Amino acid sequence: MKLIKYLKELFGSKGSDDPIRLSGHHLQALSEYVLNGKVSRDPRYGSLFYENIDRTFKRILSNPRQKIKVVTGIDDLCEYCGLTKKDVKELYKHTYRYMYKSVEEKEEIQKEFCANVSPEHDEMYIRAAGLETNQIYDAKTVLKRLKNKSFGEVTKKVFYTKIVLKLVDDLVGEGRFTTGLKLIDKLINVKNSNDWKELEPYIYLCYLIEKKPELKEQLYDEIENLC
């Protein structure tokens, strides 16, 4: 089905009057594309995904009147995402059954698990761009809003969140459930207070765990003390 849709769009069956659904995190990708003529690539997403991004972004840049609907969650670019349930299950192998039990039976589960698809994160990118969720804009307006916009702060928050969630998963895998729960509480408090510097010691300890795995238990103890 993805291939059929891809071919239809490739040969122009989707008219330029049809809005392109673009999520918050893909607004950031569009901004990167405008600056560099390309986006950062992750091979897990597959070649069709990046071919679709290239085709869609070229369409936006070449047609100022192209309609764009700003959304959260799944958008038209996600349709070709090659990230699978297995990829995410491996990433969060210890907490997977707890975190995702309620959505395991959904049809296109890989989209539910896409590490980048978070309505909360999308909202942050949308606000940073000066746009509103579920509103339709023309391409000229979107590109104007994206011009000279910096998404560095939002990207840092998303990055920190992913690192902390992976750390929670590793702690659960080591049987340190209490520390994992405390760290989740810490993440919630940081999001509420918007004081993301509080997470920097944990980010640094994660870096040390990766570089010096022989010190893992000692560093886990340090994380427990921080919590």
Buried (B, 14 or more C-beta within 10 A) or exposed (E): EBEEBBEEBEEEEBEEEEBBBBBBBBBBBBBBBBEEEEBEEBEBBBEBBBEBBBEBBEBBBEEEEBBBBBBBBBBBBBBBBBBBBEBBBEBBEBBBEEBBEEEEEEEEBBBBBBBBBBBEBBBBBBEBBEBEBEEEBBBEBBBEBBEEBEBEEBBEBBEBBBBBBBBBBBBBEBEBEEBBBBBBEBBEEBBEEEEBEBBEEBBEBBEBBEEEEEEBEEBBEBBBEBB
